[in-house]
Amino acid sequence: MTLIKKPLKRTPKHPTSNHPSSTRPLSLDIPEILERIFSFLDDFTIRWTVALVSREWFLLNQNRLLRTVSANFLVSPCQPSEDVLASRLLGAHRFCCFVTKECFGFYVVGFHRGCIEHIQYDYERELLERSRSQAAGTTPQQNPTLYAFSPLKELVLNITNYVNPIFPYPHRAPASGHFPFPATLTSLTIDIYSSETTPIDIDLILRDCPVLEHLSIAIGLEHEREFPTWNHRPGQKQPQPQQYYPPLSLRELTLRSVIIEPSQLERVLNSVPRLKALRLIGMPTTRDDLTQLLQHVRSLPIILETFHLSTHRWSLPEHLQRLTPDVAPVTSEWCLWAYDVSPSYLKALELHTPRLTTLELYWAKKRRPSGTLFQNNLDLRSAPALLFKYLCTSSHAVHIRTLKIAVFHPDMDLFERGEYPDTNDSIASIDAMVSPSSPGIWRCRNLQVLRLDLLDHMSSPLRSFVHSRIVFGYISRVAPCLEELEICLPFDSLSQGQHPDPKICLQLEGGFCLLGRLRRLRSLRVVSLGGIITGSCKEMDLNWMTQAGQRDKFRELRRKEVERWRRRREKEDQQEKEKNSGQRVGVRGSNASEAEVWAQLHHLGLLKDVEEMVKEIDAGSYRPLPSLEGLAFDRYSLQWPEKVLGLLFPETRKSLFGIKLGTK
């Protein structure tokens, strides 16, 4: 109280004393030291904490943040207008475009050609005006902003169905045009959900983008024997390959499920002296071509930090698996193909990994006519269970910060509660689950980024509220430091057999609110490739994460919902006493930290866990997800939670949008 009543005095500008300490300024009064400190902070901290401290700190962080613009062509290609989008793109550093309707493909090409041509012209004109104002010593009339005025450097294209070739390729008529790639691009990411044998002229991309450093082209869902090609359609005459490439700026190259001639890729690799990461994932090629390509990579005068090579339909031969880790002699990142995962292969990788920080698992995501994905993807029979056990037992897993993995949801069921009865009568008759491996707790407690594919299991289909509570409860306790979280059900079409598509339950009973424990979480995406997952949700099931959801009306609705669970709570308590599940799990942790996590997970999967969380949120003393700024229940752009909920529940959109929203 004394400090509050008696404010701190400023150091006088003209000290009366000649003592050295009286003339020495404070460290935080020196702009150079402050700027050095700010350079280590992330954008979220600068935007929401640092910039609000004082006007001086705000001005020091001007032009430090980079702006992102998103355009989603989900329903109609007429939103937004070309002029509006072009004005938003002016000065933006990153542009994310989601083309979700194949029939709009050609329109989108012309639309974005006009936008990008506009912003390139407008950017040069604005830059010229600013340089003239600076030379004349005048300040342009504009409001101060934290965002830098930048040329377009990063482009992300997300395409649902790549049939009409909207990207350039040699046999296409020049009049039809192609998607424009600005010469200022340093990063280009093309994610294609579904593709046929449609060509992409990557040579033209490399030519038009001379400063490109990161190039990634990935196919998410594969048709059998249908992959995009580097330059030509199968059956067409192959164009004359480029014999020589000028030195390229590429530092990272990722290709997934792209047909490419080894000789063509070798010519590219000969011109990338700065290359540090090379990932060739699930390539539809022969084993002889893989051998030739690996030998060529080993002969290059470069030292890679990350290297991955895998083929689409089978595992790498043993002699290639032995040679692959030597290409990146010291690495911190594992990029694994499910067919290749084995205990011996992981041990070989450990010899080259002093500190593992990134682990990613890739596998073939195919369309399935019926049955579960587990039945049709034999490469997933062992890899997820093996990696789950590795995360629970290996000392190398302690330092992992980024994790992309597929998991059988029973592996998270530490207390075997997945067979508990649910509101759905059909669930109560399911046999007790059989976990593919022994459940355990991940050792990567400082995990920051998690992208999780939830896999179904024949003995325990993922449909119950109990299963969802187990998943959300496990993540919230085992990875408390998460900043980015994506949970995906990788299923494409509805099953036509005994087992329907799995689903994740976002209702209050499903325990989605348990993720409110993640204090550092900034982006959250929960999506099912089988369809919409929010159709059964009420507003009070989701708006607990927003300010509008803390109104008395919604608190009362949640209280009544919890009250409806009383009888099932009593049944759960009875089953717990009969099973005495806590005694059957075994030793709980090898140290105090693990023992603490086991104790926190004691109510995993129970309605009691959700009830306690709801009461804590509605008490008003606990703010769930305080750092969340991006939310999505689909594969498209992240938006502010208030905006997402306003679109889901339009009847109360007006009240939700009473809160001041930002733009994403």
C-alpha positions in Angstrom: 0.0 0.0 0.0 2.9 2.3 0.7 4.1 2.0 -2.9 0.6 2.7 -4.3 0.2 5.8 -2.1 3.7 7.1 -2.8 4.4 6.9 -6.6 7.9 6.3 -7.7 9.9 9.5 -8.5 11.5 10.0 -11.8 15.3 10.3 -12.0 15.9 14.1 -12.4 17.2 15.2 -15.8 19.9 17.3 -14.2 21.2 15.5 -11.2 22.8 17.7 -8.5 25.2 15.1 -7.4 28.4 14.1 -9.3 28.3 10.5 -8.0 28.4 8.0 -11.0 25.3 6.2 -9.8 23.2 9.4 -10.0 24.1 10.0 -13.7 23.6 6.4 -14.8 20.2 5.9 -16.6 18.0 2.9 -15.8 18.3 0.0 -18.1 14.7 0.2 -19.2 15.2 3.9 -20.1 17.5 3.0 -22.9 15.6 2.4 -26.2 18.2 0.1 -27.6 18.0 -2.3 -24.6 14.2 -2.2 -24.8 14.2 -3.1 -28.5 16.6 -5.9 -27.9 14.3 -7.3 -25.2 11.2 -6.9 -27.4 12.9 -8.8 -30.3 12.7 -12.0 -28.2 8.9 -11.6 -27.6 6.2 -13.2 -29.6 3.5 -11.2 -31.5 0.8 -12.0 -29.0 2.8 -10.6 -26.0 3.7 -7.5 -27.9 0.1 -6.9 -29.1 -1.7 -7.5 -25.9 0.8 -6.7 -23.2 3.9 -4.7 -24.2 2.0 -2.2 -26.4 -0.4 -1.4 -23.7 2.2 -0.4 -21.1 2.9 3.1 -22.2 2.9 5.3 -25.3 6.7 5.0 -25.4 6.6 1.2 -25.6 3.8 1.4 -28.2 6.0 3.6 -30.4 9.0 1.4 -30.0 7.0 -1.6 -31.3 5.6 0.2 -34.3 6.0 -1.8 -37.5 7.2 -4.8 -35.6 4.2 -7.1 -36.2 3.4 -8.6 -39.6 -0.2 -8.6 -40.9 -2.1 -11.7 -42.2 -5.1 -11.5 -44.5 -7.5 -14.5 -45.1 -10.0 -15.1 -47.9 -12.4 -18.1 -47.7 -14.4 -18.9 -50.8 -16.6 -21.4 -49.0 -20.1 -20.5 -50.2 -19.8 -17.8 -52.9 -16.9 -16.5 -54.9 -18.3 -13.0 -54.6 -17.0 -12.2 -51.1 -15.2 -10.1 -50.5 -15.1 -7.8 -53.6 -11.8 -7.4 -55.5 -11.4 -3.8 -54.4 -12.0 -4.6 -50.8 -9.6 -7.6 -50.8 -6.9 -5.6 -52.7 -7.1 -2.8 -50.1 -6.8 -5.3 -47.3 -3.8 -7.0 -49.0 -1.9 -3.7 -49.3 1.0 -3.9 -46.9 0.1 -7.4 -45.7 2.9 -9.9 -45.1 0.9 -13.1 -45.4 -2.1 -14.1 -47.5 -4.1 -17.3 -46.8 -6.6 -18.3 -49.5 -9.1 -21.2 -49.1 -10.6 -22.4 -52.4 -13.3 -24.8 -51.3 -15.4 -25.1 -54.4 -13.8 -26.6 -57.5 -16.3 -24.9 -59.9 -14.9 -21.5 -58.7 -11.4 -22.4 -59.6 -11.1 -20.3 -62.8 -12.9 -17.4 -61.3 -10.6 -17.4 -58.3 -7.5 -17.3 -60.6 -8.8 -14.2 -62.4 -9.9 -12.7 -59.1 -6.6 -13.1 -57.4 -4.6 -12.1 -60.5 -6.4 -8.7 -60.3 -5.9 -8.4 -56.6 -2.2 -9.2 -56.6 -1.6 -7.0 -59.6 -3.3 -4.2 -57.7 -1.4 -4.6 -54.5 2.0 -4.8 -56.3 1.2 -1.5 -58.1 -0.3 0.1 -55.0 2.6 -1.1 -52.8 5.3 0.4 -55.1 3.3 3.7 -55.2 2.8 3.8 -51.4 6.5 3.0 -50.9 7.5 5.8 -53.2 5.3 8.3 -51.4 6.7 7.3 -48.1 10.3 7.6 -49.3 9.5 11.1 -50.7 8.0 12.2 -47.4 11.0 10.9 -45.5 13.4 12.8 -47.8 11.4 16.0 -47.5 11.3 15.6 -43.7 7.5 15.4 -43.5 5.4 12.7 -41.8 2.6 11.1 -43.9 -0.8 11.6 -42.4 -1.6 8.1 -41.0 -2.4 6.6 -37.7 0.4 4.9 -35.8 0.2 1.1 -36.0 2.0 -1.9 -34.7 1.9 -3.6 -38.1 4.7 -3.3 -40.6 4.1 -2.1 -44.2 5.4 -5.1 -46.0 5.3 -6.6 -49.5 3.5 -9.9 -49.8 6.0 -12.5 -48.7 4.0 -15.5 -47.6 1.2 -17.2 -49.5 -0.9 -20.1 -48.3 -3.3 -21.9 -50.7 -5.7 -24.4 -49.3 -7.7 -26.2 -52.1 -10.4 -28.8 -51.6 -10.6 -30.4 -55.0 -7.8 -29.8 -57.4 -9.2 -30.9 -60.7 -9.2 -27.8 -63.0 -5.5 -26.9 -63.2 -5.5 -23.4 -61.8 -1.7 -23.5 -61.4 0.6 -23.1 -64.3 1.7 -26.0 -66.5 3.4 -26.1 -69.9 0.5 -27.5 -72.1 -2.0 -24.9 -70.9 -3.0 -22.1 -73.3 -1.4 -18.8 -72.4 -4.7 -17.0 -72.7 -6.2 -19.0 -69.8 -3.6 -17.6 -67.4 -2.6 -19.1 -64.1 -2.5 -18.3 -60.5 -0.1 -15.4 -60.0 2.9 -15.8 -57.7 4.5 -12.5 -56.7 8.2 -12.1 -57.1 8.5 -11.0 -53.5 7.4 -14.4 -52.1 9.7 -16.0 -49.6 7.3 -18.8 -48.5 4.7 -20.7 -50.5 2.5 -23.4 -49.1 0.0 -25.3 -51.3 -2.2 -27.8 -49.4 -4.5 -29.8 -51.6 -7.1 -31.9 -49.9 -8.0 -34.0 -52.9 -6.3 -34.2 -56.3 -6.2 -36.1 -59.5 -3.4 -36.4 -62.0 -3.3 -32.6 -62.5 0.1 -31.0 -63.4 1.8 -28.2 -61.6 4.7 -26.4 -63.2 7.0 -26.0 -60.2 9.8 -24.9 -62.6 7.7 -21.8 -63.4 7.1 -21.1 -59.7 10.8 -21.3 -59.0 11.4 -18.9 -61.9 8.8 -16.4 -60.9 9.8 -16.4 -57.2 13.6 -15.8 -57.2 13.8 -15.2 -53.4 11.6 -18.1 -52.4 13.0 -19.9 -49.3 10.2 -22.2 -48.2 8.2 -24.3 -50.7 5.7 -26.9 -49.6 3.2 -28.8 -51.8 1.2 -31.5 -50.0 -1.8 -33.7 -50.8 -4.0 -34.5 -47.8 -6.3 -37.1 -49.1 -5.1 -39.5 -51.8 -7.0 -41.3 -54.6 -5.6 -44.6 -55.6 -3.1 -43.9 -58.4 -4.0 -40.3 -58.7 -1.4 -37.8 -57.8 -0.5 -34.3 -59.1 2.6 -34.3 -61.4 5.5 -31.9 -61.5 5.1 -30.7 -65.0 2.9 -32.9 -67.2 -0.1 -35.1 -67.3 0.5 -38.9 -67.7 0.1 -39.8 -71.4 1.1 -36.3 -72.6 4.5 -35.6 -74.1 6.8 -34.6 -71.3 8.1 -31.0 -71.8 11.8 -30.4 -72.3 13.2 -30.3 -68.7 15.1 -27.3 -67.6 18.7 -28.2 -68.0 20.1 -25.6 -65.6 18.7 -23.6 -62.7 20.3 -20.4 -61.4 21.3 -20.5 -57.8 18.0 -20.7 -55.8 17.3 -19.3 -52.3 15.4 -22.4 -51.2 16.1 -23.4 -47.6 13.2 -25.8 -47.1 11.5 -28.0 -49.7 8.6 -30.3 -48.8 6.8 -32.5 -51.4 4.1 -35.0 -50.5 2.5 -37.4 -52.9 3.8 -35.5 -56.0 4.9 -37.5 -59.1 8.3 -36.2 -60.1 11.1 -37.6 -62.3 14.3 -38.1 -60.2 16.4 -36.4 -62.8 14.2 -33.3 -62.6 14.5 -33.1 -58.8 18.2 -33.7 -59.0 18.7 -30.7 -61.2 16.8 -28.6 -58.6 18.9 -29.9 -55.7 22.1 -29.0 -57.6 21.0 -25.4 -57.4 20.1 -25.0 -53.7 23.3 -24.4 -51.8 21.4 -23.0 -48.8 19.0 -26.0 -48.4 18.6 -27.1 -44.8 15.4 -29.2 -44.8 14.3 -31.7 -47.5 11.1 -33.8 -47.0 9.9 -36.1 -49.7 6.9 -37.7 -48.1 4.9 -40.7 -49.5 6.4 -40.3 -53.0 4.6 -42.4 -55.7 7.8 -43.8 -57.2 9.8 -47.0 -57.6 12.4 -48.3 -55.2 15.1 -47.9 -57.8 14.3 -44.2 -58.2 14.4 -43.8 -54.4 17.9 -45.4 -54.3 19.1 -43.2 -57.1 17.7 -40.1 -55.4 19.2 -40.9 -52.0 22.6 -41.5 -53.5 22.4 -38.1 -55.2 21.4 -36.3 -52.0 24.3 -37.9 -50.2 26.7 -36.6 -52.9 25.6 -33.0 -52.6 28.0 -30.5 -51.0 25.4 -29.4 -48.4 24.7 -30.4 -44.8 21.0 -30.9 -44.1 19.4 -30.4 -40.7 16.2 -32.3 -41.6 15.8 -35.0 -44.2 12.9 -37.4 -44.9 12.4 -39.9 -47.7 9.5 -42.3 -48.0 7.4 -44.0 -50.6 3.7 -44.3 -50.9 2.8 -48.0 -50.7 5.5 -49.7 -48.8 8.3 -49.1 -46.3 11.8 -48.2 -47.3 14.1 -51.2 -47.9 16.4 -51.8 -44.9 19.5 -50.7 -46.6 17.9 -47.3 -47.4 16.6 -47.0 -43.8 20.2 -47.4 -42.6 21.5 -44.7 -44.9 18.7 -42.2 -44.4 19.8 -40.9 -40.9 23.3 -40.2 -42.2 22.0 -37.6 -44.6 21.2 -35.3 -41.6 24.1 -36.2 -39.2 22.7 -33.9 -36.5 19.0 -33.2 -36.3 16.4 -32.1 -33.9 13.4 -33.1 -36.0 11.9 -36.5 -36.8 9.6 -36.7 -39.8 8.3 -40.3 -39.9 6.3 -42.3 -42.4 4.0 -44.8 -40.7 5.2 -47.8 -42.8 8.8 -47.1 -41.6 8.3 -46.8 -37.9 9.9 -49.6 -35.9 11.9 -49.8 -32.6 15.1 -50.4 -34.5 14.5 -47.4 -36.8 13.8 -45.1 -33.8 17.0 -46.2 -32.1 19.0 -45.4 -35.2 17.5 -41.9 -35.3 18.4 -41.4 -31.7 22.1 -41.7 -32.5 21.8 -38.5 -34.7 19.5 -36.6 -32.3 21.1 -35.0 -29.3 17.9 -33.1 -28.5 14.6 -34.0 -30.1 12.2 -31.0 -30.4 9.9 -31.9 -33.3 8.2 -35.2 -34.0 5.8 -35.6 -37.0 4.0 -38.8 -38.2 2.7 -39.0 -41.7 0.5 -41.7 -43.2 -1.6 -42.3 -46.3 -5.1 -40.9 -45.9 -7.2 -42.7 -48.5 -10.9 -42.6 -49.4 -12.7 -45.5 -47.9 -15.9 -47.0 -49.3 -16.9 -48.6 -46.1 -15.6 -49.6 -42.7 -13.2 -47.6 -40.6 -10.0 -46.0 -41.6 -8.1 -48.4 -39.3 -9.2 -51.4 -41.5 -8.1 -49.8 -44.8 -4.8 -48.3 -43.6 -2.6 -51.3 -42.6 0.4 -48.9 -42.1 -1.5 -47.6 -39.0 -1.7 -50.9 -37.2 1.5 -50.4 -35.2 3.0 -47.0 -35.7 0.6 -44.9 -33.5 0.8 -47.4 -30.6 4.6 -47.6 -30.8 5.0 -43.8 -30.9 2.6 -43.4 -28.0 4.6 -45.7 -25.9 7.8 -43.9 -27.0 6.4 -40.6 -25.8 5.6 -42.1 -22.4 8.9 -43.9 -21.8 11.7 -42.4 -23.7 14.0 -39.7 -22.2 14.3 -38.2 -25.7 10.6 -37.2 -25.6 11.1 -34.7 -22.7 12.3 -31.9 -24.9 9.7 -32.2 -27.7 7.9 -28.9 -28.4 6.1 -29.7 -31.6 4.2 -33.0 -32.0 2.1 -34.2 -34.9 0.9 -37.7 -34.3 -2.0 -40.2 -34.8 -3.4 -41.7 -31.6 -5.8 -44.5 -30.8 -8.1 -42.8 -28.3 -8.1 -45.9 -25.9 -4.4 -45.2 -25.3 -5.5 -42.1 -23.3 -7.9 -44.0 -21.2 -5.6 -44.5 -18.1 -8.4 -45.9 -15.9 -10.3 -48.0 -18.4 -13.5 -45.9 -18.2 -14.3 -45.9 -21.9 -16.9 -48.6 -21.5 -19.0 -46.6 -19.0 -22.7 -46.2 -20.0 -23.6 -43.0 -21.8 -26.8 -41.2 -22.8 -26.7 -43.1 -26.1 -28.2 -46.6 -25.3 -26.1 -48.2 -28.1 -22.9 -47.3 -26.3 -23.8 -49.0 -23.1 -23.9 -52.4 -24.8 -20.4 -52.1 -26.3 -17.9 -54.6 -25.0 -15.1 -53.3 -22.8 -12.4 -51.8 -24.8 -9.1 -53.4 -25.6 -6.3 -50.8 -25.9 -3.8 -51.3 -28.6 -1.0 -50.6 -26.2 -0.5 -49.8 -22.5 -1.9 -46.4 -21.6 0.5 -43.9 -20.2 1.4 -40.3 -19.7 3.5 -38.4 -22.2 6.8 -37.1 -20.9 6.8 -34.0 -23.1 5.2 -31.8 -20.5 6.4 -28.5 -22.2 4.7 -29.3 -25.5 3.8 -26.1 -27.3 2.2 -27.3 -30.6 0.0 -30.4 -30.9 -1.7 -31.7 -34.0 -3.6 -34.8 -33.1 -5.3 -37.3 -35.5 -7.7 -39.4 -33.4 -8.0 -42.9 -34.8 -10.9 -45.2 -34.3 -10.5 -48.7 -32.9 -12.7 -51.7 -33.8 -13.1 -52.7 -30.1 -14.0 -49.2 -29.1 -15.5 -46.9 -31.8 -15.1 -43.2 -31.0 -18.7 -42.1 -30.6 -19.3 -41.8 -26.8 -19.3 -38.7 -24.6 -17.0 -40.6 -22.3 -14.4 -41.0 -25.0 -14.5 -37.3 -25.7 -14.1 -36.5 -22.0 -11.0 -38.7 -21.9 -9.4 -37.0 -24.9 -10.0 -33.5 -23.7 -9.1 -34.3 -20.1 -5.9 -36.0 -21.1 -4.7 -33.2 -23.3 -5.5 -30.5 -20.8 -3.6 -32.2 -18.0 -0.6 -33.8 -19.8 0.2 -30.8 -22.0 -0.6 -27.7 -19.9 1.8 -25.4 -21.9 0.1 -25.8 -25.3 -0.1 -22.7 -27.5 -1.5 -24.3 -30.6 -3.9 -27.3 -30.6 -5.5 -29.1 -33.6 -7.6 -32.2 -33.1 -8.7 -33.9 -36.3 -10.9 -37.0 -37.1 -9.3 -38.1 -40.4 -12.3 -39.6 -42.0 -13.7 -38.6 -45.3 -17.0 -40.4 -46.2 -19.8 -41.9 -44.1 -19.5 -45.6 -43.4 -22.0 -47.9 -45.0 -21.6 -50.7 -42.6 -22.0 -51.6 -39.0 -19.7 -48.9 -37.6 -20.7 -45.3 -38.3 -18.1 -42.5 -38.7 -16.4 -41.6 -35.4 -17.3 -38.3 -33.9 -15.9 -36.0 -31.2 -18.5 -34.5 -28.9 -18.3 -30.8 -28.2 -21.3 -30.6 -26.0 -20.9 -29.8 -22.3 -21.3 -33.4 -21.5 -18.4 -34.3 -23.8 -15.9 -32.3 -21.7 -14.9 -29.8 -24.4 -14.7 -27.2 -21.6 -11.9 -29.1 -20.0 -9.6 -27.5 -22.5 -10.3 -24.2 -20.6 -7.4 -25.2 -18.4 -4.9 -24.4 -21.1 -3.8 -20.9 -20.0 -1.4 -20.3 -22.9 -3.5 -21.7 -25.8 -3.7 -19.2 -28.6 -5.2 -21.2 -31.5 -7.7 -24.1 -31.3 -9.0 -26.2 -34.1 -11.3 -29.2 -33.8 -12.4 -30.7 -37.1 -13.8 -33.9 -38.6 -13.3 -34.6 -42.2 -16.5 -36.6 -42.1 -18.7 -33.5 -41.7 -19.9 -30.8 -39.3 -19.2 -31.5 -35.6 -21.1 -28.6 -34.1 -24.6 -29.6 -35.3 -25.7 -31.0 -32.0 -24.3 -28.2 -29.9 -26.2 -25.5 -28.1 -24.9 -22.1 -27.5 -24.1 -22.7 -23.8 -22.0 -25.7 -24.8 -19.4 -23.5 -26.5 -19.7 -19.9 -25.3 -18.1 -20.6 -21.9 -14.9 -19.4 -23.6 -16.2 -15.9 -24.4 -17.2 -13.0 -22.2 -20.8 -13.2 -23.5 -21.0 -16.8 -22.2 -20.5 -15.6 -18.6 -23.9 -13.9 -18.5 -26.4 -15.2 -15.9 -28.6 -16.7 -18.6 -25.9 -19.1 -19.8 -24.6 -19.9 -16.3 -28.1 -21.0 -15.3 -28.4 -23.1 -18.4 -25.1 -24.9 -17.6 -26.2 -25.3 -14.0 -29.4 -27.1 -15.1 -27.5 -29.2 -17.6 -25.1 -30.4 -14.8 -28.1 -31.1 -12.6 -29.4 -33.5 -15.2 -26.3 -35.7 -14.8 -27.1 -36.5 -11.1 -28.3 -40.1 -11.7 -25.4 -40.9 -14.0 -23.0 -39.4 -11.6 -24.3 -41.8 -9.0 -23.9 -44.7 -11.4 -20.3 -43.6 -12.1 -19.5 -43.5 -8.4 -20.9 -47.0 -8.0 -18.9 -48.3 -10.9 -15.8 -46.7 -9.5 -16.2 -48.4 -6.2 -16.8 -51.8 -7.8 -13.9 -51.5 -10.2 -11.5 -49.8 -7.8 -9.7 -48.7 -11.0 -7.1 -46.6 -9.1 -5.6 -49.8 -7.7 -5.4 -51.6 -11.1 -3.4 -49.0 -12.9 -0.1 -49.8 -11.2 2.7 -47.5 -10.2 1.8 -43.9 -10.7 4.9 -42.0 -11.9 8.5 -42.5 -11.3 9.0 -39.0 -9.8 7.1 -36.3 -8.0 6.2 -34.5 -11.2 4.6 -37.6 -12.8 2.8 -38.5 -9.6 1.3 -35.0 -9.5 -0.1 -35.5 -13.1 -1.5 -38.9 -12.2 -3.3 -37.3 -9.2 -4.7 -34.5 -11.5 -6.0 -37.2 -13.9 -7.8 -39.1 -11.1 -11.3 -38.2 -12.5 -10.3 -38.6 -16.2 -13.4 -39.5 -18.2 -15.9 -39.0 -15.4 -18.8 -36.5 -15.4 -17.4 -35.3 -12.1 -14.4 -33.8 -13.9 -16.6 -31.8 -16.2 -18.9 -30.7 -13.3 -16.0 -29.3 -11.3 -14.7 -27.5 -14.4 -18.1 -25.9 -15.2 -18.5 -24.7 -11.5 -15.0 -23.3 -11.6 -15.7 -21.3 -14.8 -19.1 -20.0 -13.8 -17.8 -19.0 -10.3 -16.3 -16.0 -12.1 -12.8 -16.3 -10.5 -11.5 -18.4 -13.4 -11.2 -17.2 -16.9 -10.9 -20.1 -19.4 -8.5 -19.9 -22.4 -7.4 -16.3 -21.6 -4.9 -16.3 -24.5 -7.2 -17.7 -27.2 -7.3 -15.6 -30.3 -8.0 -18.1 -33.1 -10.8 -20.8 -33.2 -12.1 -23.0 -36.0 -14.4 -26.0 -36.3 -13.4 -26.6 -40.0 -10.2 -26.8 -42.1 -10.2 -23.1 -43.0 -9.0 -19.9 -41.4 -8.9 -19.3 -37.7 -11.1 -16.5 -36.4 -11.9 -14.8 -33.1 -14.0 -17.1 -30.9 -16.8 -14.4 -30.6 -17.0 -14.3 -34.4 -17.0 -18.1 -34.8 -19.8 -18.5 -32.2 -21.7 -15.6 -33.8 -21.8 -17.5 -37.1 -22.8 -20.7 -35.5 -25.7 -19.2 -33.5 -27.0 -16.3 -35.6 -30.1 -15.8 -33.4 -27.8 -14.3 -30.7 -25.2 -13.0 -33.0 -26.1 -9.4 -32.2 -25.4 -9.9 -28.5 -22.2 -11.7 -29.2 -21.0 -9.0 -31.6 -21.6 -6.4 -28.9 -18.1 -7.2 -27.8 -15.5 -5.4 -29.8 -13.9 -7.8 -32.2 -10.6 -7.8 -34.0 -9.9 -9.0 -37.5 -8.1 -12.2 -38.4 
